[in-house]
Amino acid sequence: MISNNLFIIGSESFVASHFVQKYSDNFTKIVGIDVKSEPSPLLDNYLQVDFLNDVYISKLHHFLQALNTNFSSILFTPGINYMNDIFSISSEEWENTYNVNLKSAVFILKELLNYMSNTTSIVLVASQNGVVAHENRIDYGTSKSALIQLAKNLSVDFTHIKNKDIRINCLSPSYIENKNNQPYLKSAAGKKLLQKIPYRKFVTLNDTSNAISFLLSSKSKAMRGQNLILDYGYTIV
């Protein structure tokens, strides 16, 4: 039996946690890294890191050496959103957003290269805000747009690794219903937002988990450097 090991960057996010709960049986081993001190019990191994402190790369290096495990599936979910526009953004917030939302993806994947299986699929969770403009998203939206472009550039870079087939794609959801945003989505502002969506539905965690499963599977093997948008039609109008 070929091992199908999953490595999750941002394993304690709503998106990652739901995916693991729904699809954990599909994987031989699940390893996660994130900022929280208490990880999901469904993880086999976990490393607590601070994505805002570059020392985590060294910690990750030693963690991977000790594990000595190859991964055929990799999921990236971290994201900071300070809700800023051009008038409110600070230099520190801009740097923090890019360090977490983009830089961490580059250098964690670089560290993981030697631990990727001969056939590996990577999914970067970006955002609808990386595709369309949105108020108070000047740092978040541009960082997610850069993440989408990163998948394209890495798809080209990975062609130079002749002994491995590494696929990378992005998933860009719109507002995802979860316990933290329920008050907002049910408010007058949330209802107004819903009216902008042609199908009058918000994305669910079940929607994102199913899409991640598809992108990680061999069913999407022809997709390379693409961005799959989940938004019930928001970006088509």
Phi, psi and chi 1 to 4 in degrees:
 res  aa     phi    psi   chi1   chi2   chi3   chi4
   1 MET       -  130.3  177.2  179.8  174.6      -
   2 ILE   -81.2  127.8  -60.8  175.1      -      -
   3 SER   -70.3  138.0  -65.2      -      -      -
   4 ASN  -119.4   88.9 -178.5   22.1      -      -
   5 ASN   -96.4  140.9  -61.3  -38.6      -      -
   6 LEU  -113.6  130.8  169.1   65.6      -      -
   7 PHE  -113.2  125.2 -168.6   93.1      -      -
   8 ILE  -116.5  121.9  -50.8  177.6      -      -
   9 ILE   -95.4  118.1  -56.5  123.5      -      -
  10 GLY    86.1   43.2      -      -      -      -
  11 SER   -66.6  -18.1   59.2      -      -      -
  12 GLU   -98.5    7.7  -52.7  -47.4  -63.9      -
  13 SER   -69.9  162.2   68.0      -      -      -
  14 PHE   -57.9  -43.7  -78.4  111.1      -      -
  15 VAL   -64.7  -49.1  168.9      -      -      -
  16 ALA   -66.5  -43.0      -      -      -      -
  17 SER   -61.0  -43.0  -64.8      -      -      -
  18 HIS   -66.7  -41.0 -172.9  -85.1      -      -
  19 PHE   -60.5  -44.3  176.7   74.3      -      -
  20 VAL   -64.3  -42.3  169.5      -      -      -
  21 GLN   -61.0  -37.2  -71.5  171.6   10.1      -
  22 LYS   -84.8  -34.2 -175.7  168.5 -175.4  178.5
  23 TYR  -121.2   15.6  -72.8  103.8      -      -
  24 SER   -58.5  -32.0   60.1      -      -      -
  25 ASP   -66.7  -14.9  -70.8  -15.6      -      -
  26 ASN   -79.7   -7.9  -69.8    5.6      -      -
  27 PHE  -121.5  146.1  -58.3   97.5      -      -
  28 THR   -74.6  -44.8  -51.1      -      -      -
  29 LYS  -141.5  142.0  177.4 -176.7  -74.1 -171.4
  30 ILE  -124.2  123.0  -57.0  176.6      -      -
  31 VAL  -119.2  136.3  177.3      -      -      -
  32 GLY  -130.5  154.2      -      -      -      -
  33 ILE  -134.0  142.0   64.4  170.7      -      -
  34 ASP  -170.7 -179.4 -150.2  -27.0      -      -
  35 VAL   -85.2  -21.0  -62.1      -      -      -
  36 LYS   -72.5  148.9  -68.2 -175.2  178.3  179.7
  37 SER   -82.0  -25.6   58.3      -      -      -
  38 GLU  -114.9  105.0  -63.1 -177.0    5.1      -
  39 PRO   -82.2  170.9   32.1  -36.6      -      -
  40 SER   -61.7  139.9  163.4      -      -      -
  41 PRO   -68.9  -11.5   23.6  -33.3      -      -
  42 LEU   -81.7   -8.9  -66.7  175.0      -      -
  43 LEU   -82.3  141.3  -60.5  179.2      -      -
  44 ASP   -83.3  -33.7  -64.0  -70.4      -      -
  45 ASN  -143.3  151.1  -60.1   92.2      -      -
  46 TYR  -149.0  143.7  179.1   75.2      -      -
  47 LEU  -128.8  123.8  175.9   67.5      -      -
  48 GLN   -82.7  127.1 -176.7 -177.8    9.9      -
  49 VAL  -136.5  161.2  -61.2      -      -      -
  50 ASP  -115.1  108.0  178.8    0.8      -      -
  51 PHE   -66.9   -9.5  -64.5  114.8      -      -
  52 LEU   -94.4   -1.3  -67.5  175.6      -      -
  53 ASN  -123.3  117.2 -171.9  -25.4      -      -
  54 ASP   -61.1  -12.9  -77.4  -11.7      -      -
  55 VAL   -63.6  -18.7   72.4      -      -      -
  56 TYR   -64.5  -24.6   77.3   86.6      -      -
  57 ILE   -66.3  -40.6  -67.9  -64.8      -      -
  58 SER   -65.9  -41.6  176.4      -      -      -
  59 LYS   -60.4  -42.8  -71.7  177.6   63.3  176.6
  60 LEU   -63.8  -40.8  175.8   62.0      -      -
  61 HIS   -56.2  -49.2  177.0   80.9      -      -
  62 HIS   -70.6  -34.3  -65.3  -64.2      -      -
  63 PHE   -61.7  -45.6  177.3   71.3      -      -
  64 LEU   -67.9  -38.9  -69.8  170.0      -      -
  65 GLN   -60.1  -43.1  -83.9 -170.5  -31.3      -
  66 ALA   -68.1  -37.7      -      -      -      -
  67 LEU   -68.7  -43.1  -80.6  178.7      -      -
  68 ASN    51.4   51.3 -167.0   28.4      -      -
  69 THR  -125.4  142.2  -59.8      -      -      -
  70 ASN   -95.7  148.8  -72.7  -23.9      -      -
  71 PHE  -122.9  131.0  -60.6   93.7      -      -
  72 SER   -98.9  -11.4   57.2      -      -      -
  73 SER  -136.3  134.3  -62.5      -      -      -
  74 ILE  -134.6  132.4  -61.3  171.0      -      -
  75 LEU  -125.0  129.7  174.5   61.4      -      -
  76 PHE  -116.7  121.8  176.1   89.7      -      -
  77 THR  -128.1   -5.0   73.2      -      -      -
  78 PRO   -60.3  150.7  -23.7   35.0      -      -
  79 GLY  -170.2  132.3      -      -      -      -
  80 ILE  -108.8  137.8  -74.6 -177.8      -      -
  81 ASN  -137.0  102.9 -179.2    6.5      -      -
  82 TYR   -82.6   -5.5  -73.3  111.6      -      -
  83 MET    61.6   53.5  -54.6  -75.9  -73.7      -
  84 ASN  -110.0  155.5  -83.0  -44.4      -      -
  85 ASP  -120.6 -174.8   57.9   16.9      -      -
  86 ILE   -62.0  -25.7 -172.9   63.8      -      -
  87 PHE   -82.6  -22.2  -50.8  106.1      -      -
  88 SER  -112.4  -17.0   61.7      -      -      -
  89 ILE   -65.8  137.2 -174.6   71.2      -      -
  90 SER  -107.1  161.9   69.5      -      -      -
  91 SER   -62.1  -40.3  175.9      -      -      -
  92 GLU   -64.7  -42.8 -179.1 -178.5    6.0      -
  93 GLU   -65.9  -39.8  -71.7  170.6  -29.6      -
  94 TRP   -59.4  -48.5 -179.8  -87.8      -      -
  95 GLU   -64.7  -40.6  -71.0 -176.8    8.2      -
  96 ASN   -61.6  -44.2  -74.3  -11.1      -      -
  97 THR   -59.9  -47.2  -60.7      -      -      -
  98 TYR   -71.8  -32.4  -89.9   76.4      -      -
  99 ASN   -63.5  -41.8  -78.8  -19.1      -      -
 100 VAL   -82.2  -48.2  173.8      -      -      -
 101 ASN   -77.7  -23.7  -62.7    7.1      -      -
 102 LEU  -129.8  -55.8 -176.7   66.0      -      -
 103 LYS   -57.8  -42.0 -178.9 -179.2  176.6 -178.9
 104 SER   -61.4  -36.0   66.4      -      -      -
 105 ALA   -62.7  -44.4      -      -      -      -
 106 VAL   -61.6  -51.6  174.6      -      -      -
 107 PHE   -84.3  -23.8  -70.2   95.9      -      -
 108 ILE   -72.3  -42.9  -68.9  173.4      -      -
 109 LEU   -63.5  -36.9  -69.8  178.0      -      -
 110 LYS   -61.2  -41.5 -176.5  176.6 -178.4 -179.8
 111 GLU   -67.6  -29.9 -160.9   65.3   41.4      -
 112 LEU   -83.3  -11.4  -78.4  167.3      -      -
 113 LEU   -51.6  -44.6  -79.9  174.1      -      -
 114 ASN   -73.0   -9.1  -70.6  -27.3      -      -
 115 TYR  -112.6   11.0  -60.6   94.2      -      -
 116 MET   -85.2  140.2  -67.1 -176.8 -170.4      -
 117 SER   -68.3  171.1  -61.2      -      -      -
 118 ASN   -59.5  -32.1  -69.5  -20.7      -      -
 119 THR  -123.7  113.2  -58.6      -      -      -
 120 THR  -130.9  139.2  -60.8      -      -      -
 121 SER  -119.3  133.2 -179.5      -      -      -
 122 ILE  -120.7  135.1  -54.9  167.5      -      -
 123 VAL  -122.2  123.3  174.8      -      -      -
 124 LEU  -101.2  123.8  -52.1  177.5      -      -
 125 VAL   -86.3  109.2  176.8      -      -      -
 126 ALA   -97.9 -128.1      -      -      -      -
 127 SER  -169.0  152.9  172.0      -      -      -
 128 GLN   -55.9  -31.0  166.6 -165.2  -86.7      -
 129 ASN   -67.7  -11.7  -66.9  152.1      -      -
 130 GLY   -85.8   -2.4      -      -      -      -
 131 VAL  -114.2  -40.6 -179.8      -      -      -
 132 VAL  -122.2  155.7  -66.0      -      -      -
 133 ALA   -73.5  151.7      -      -      -      -
 134 HIS  -152.8  141.2 -166.5  -65.6      -      -
 135 GLU   -64.6  148.6   63.0 -178.1    3.1      -
 136 ASN    58.1   40.1  -61.2  -37.7      -      -
 137 ARG  -136.8   28.0  -61.4  -69.1 -170.1  -80.6
 138 ILE   -62.0  -36.7 -169.8  166.7      -      -
 139 ASP   -89.3  -42.9   46.6  -13.9      -      -
 140 TYR   -64.6  -51.0 -179.8   78.6      -      -
 141 GLY   -62.1  -43.2      -      -      -      -
 142 THR   -69.8  -33.6   54.2      -      -      -
 143 SER   -68.1  -37.1   69.4      -      -      -
 144 LYS   -72.5  -33.4  -69.1  -62.1 -173.0  177.2
 145 SER   -63.8  -40.1 -179.2      -      -      -
 146 ALA   -65.5  -35.0      -      -      -      -
 147 LEU   -64.0  -39.4 -167.7   66.3      -      -
 148 ILE   -62.6  -43.1  -66.6  167.2      -      -
 149 GLN   -67.1  -34.5 -178.0   62.0   36.5      -
 150 LEU   -58.1  -41.6  177.2   66.1      -      -
 151 ALA   -59.7  -36.4      -      -      -      -
 152 LYS   -68.4  -46.8  -61.2  178.4 -175.5  -62.6
 153 ASN   -63.8  -42.4  -77.5   36.3      -      -
 154 LEU   -65.8  -32.7  -71.6  179.7      -      -
 155 SER   -59.9  -36.9  -70.3      -      -      -
 156 VAL   -71.5  -46.0  174.9      -      -      -
 157 ASP   -58.5  -40.2  -72.3   -8.7      -      -
 158 PHE   -68.6  -17.1  -70.3  157.0      -      -
 159 THR   -67.1  -18.4   63.4      -      -      -
 160 HIS   -83.0   -8.0  -61.4  -67.0      -      -
 161 ILE   -92.1   94.1  -55.9  175.9      -      -
 162 LYS   -72.5  -25.2  -59.5  -56.5 -178.1 -177.0
 163 ASN   -94.0    5.5   62.7  -28.6      -      -
 164 LYS  -139.0  148.7  -65.9 -176.9  180.0 -178.4
 165 ASP  -110.1  101.8  179.5   19.0      -      -
 166 ILE  -110.9  119.7  -56.4  173.3      -      -
 167 ARG  -105.7  141.6  -66.8 -171.9  -63.0  115.5
 168 ILE  -139.9  132.7 -175.7  167.0      -      -
 169 ASN  -141.6  165.0  -68.2  -71.1      -      -
 170 CYS  -111.4  152.2  -85.9      -      -      -
 171 LEU  -121.9  126.8  177.0   66.3      -      -
 172 SER  -122.8   93.1  -70.7      -      -      -
 173 PRO   -84.7  158.1   -2.2   19.5      -      -
 174 SER   -88.5 -153.1   62.8      -      -      -
 175 TYR   -56.4  126.6  -78.4   88.3      -      -
 176 ILE  -104.5  122.5  -55.3  170.0      -      -
 177 GLU   -62.8  125.8  -71.7 -176.5  -54.7      -
 178 ASN  -152.4  174.2   61.0   69.5      -      -
 179 LYS   -65.7  -23.7   63.1 -178.3 -178.6 -179.6
 180 ASN   -77.7  -32.2  -80.8    2.0      -      -
 181 ASN  -103.7    4.9   64.6   17.9      -      -
 182 GLN   -55.5  -46.3  -80.4  -62.9  -43.9      -
 183 PRO   -57.4  -40.9  -26.5   36.7      -      -
 184 TYR   -68.9  -45.6  171.9   74.6      -      -
 185 LEU   -65.0  -23.9  -63.7 -176.9      -      -
 186 LYS   -93.7   -4.4  -68.1 -179.3  178.9  179.0
 187 SER   -78.9  175.7   69.4      -      -      -
 188 ALA   -60.8  -39.3      -      -      -      -
 189 ALA   -65.7  -40.4      -      -      -      -
 190 GLY   -65.4  -40.2      -      -      -      -
 191 LYS   -66.8  -34.7  -68.7  175.9 -178.4  176.7
 192 LYS   -66.0  -40.8 -176.6  177.7  179.7 -179.5
 193 LEU   -62.6  -41.3  174.6   64.7      -      -
 194 LEU   -59.8  -32.7 -171.3   62.8      -      -
 195 GLN   -67.8  -17.2  -65.4  -53.5  -54.5      -
 196 LYS   -82.6  -12.4  -62.9  179.9 -179.8 -179.7
 197 ILE   -94.7  118.1  -58.2  173.2      -      -
 198 PRO   -52.4  -37.6  -28.0   35.7      -      -
 199 TYR   -94.6    4.8  -74.2   84.7      -      -
 200 ARG    53.2   42.3  -56.7  -65.0 -172.0  -93.9
 201 LYS  -139.4  141.8  -68.2 -176.8   68.7  176.6
 202 PHE   -91.1  152.2  -69.4  116.7      -      -
 203 VAL   -67.2  141.4  173.5      -      -      -
 204 THR  -105.6  163.6   66.8      -      -      -
 205 LEU   -63.6  -29.7  -73.7  167.5      -      -
 206 ASN   -64.9  -38.9 -155.4   47.2      -      -
 207 ASP   -60.4  -46.4  -68.2  -32.5      -      -
 208 THR   -68.2  -40.2   59.6      -      -      -
 209 SER   -63.0  -42.5  -70.5      -      -      -
 210 ASN   -64.1  -39.0  -69.8  -19.5      -      -
 211 ALA   -68.9  -40.8      -      -      -      -
 212 ILE   -61.9  -43.9  -69.0  168.0      -      -
 213 SER   -58.7  -42.1  177.6      -      -      -
 214 PHE   -63.3  -46.8  166.9   70.2      -      -
 215 LEU   -66.8  -30.6  -70.6  173.9      -      -
 216 LEU   -79.3  -19.6  -71.1  176.7      -      -
 217 SER   -85.9  167.0   74.6      -      -      -
 218 SER   -69.4  -12.0   59.7      -      -      -
 219 LYS   -64.3  -21.7  -65.2  176.7 -177.7  177.8
 220 SER  -110.5   23.2   62.3      -      -      -
 221 LYS   -62.8  -19.9   64.1 -178.4  179.1  179.7
 222 ALA   -84.8   -9.6      -      -      -      -
 223 MET   -83.7  123.6  -67.2 -178.9   65.9      -
 224 ARG  -138.1  118.3  -50.6  -79.9  167.7  143.8
 225 GLY    67.6   26.6      -      -      -      -
 226 GLN   -99.2  166.1  -60.9  -57.4  -49.9      -
 227 ASN  -125.4  111.3 -178.7   38.5      -      -
 228 LEU   -92.3  119.4 -179.1   60.4      -      -
 229 ILE   -99.4  128.3  -59.1  173.2      -      -
 230 LEU  -113.8  105.4  -63.5 -177.5      -      -
 231 ASP  -153.8   11.7   65.4   -2.1      -      -
 232 TYR    50.3   34.9  -76.0  104.8      -      -
 233 GLY    94.8    5.1      -      -      -      -
 234 TYR   -57.3  -40.8 -177.3   86.2      -      -
 235 THR   -84.0    2.8   53.7      -      -      -
 236 ILE   -97.0   -5.1   65.6  174.2      -      -
 237 VAL  -117.7      -  -65.8      -      -      -
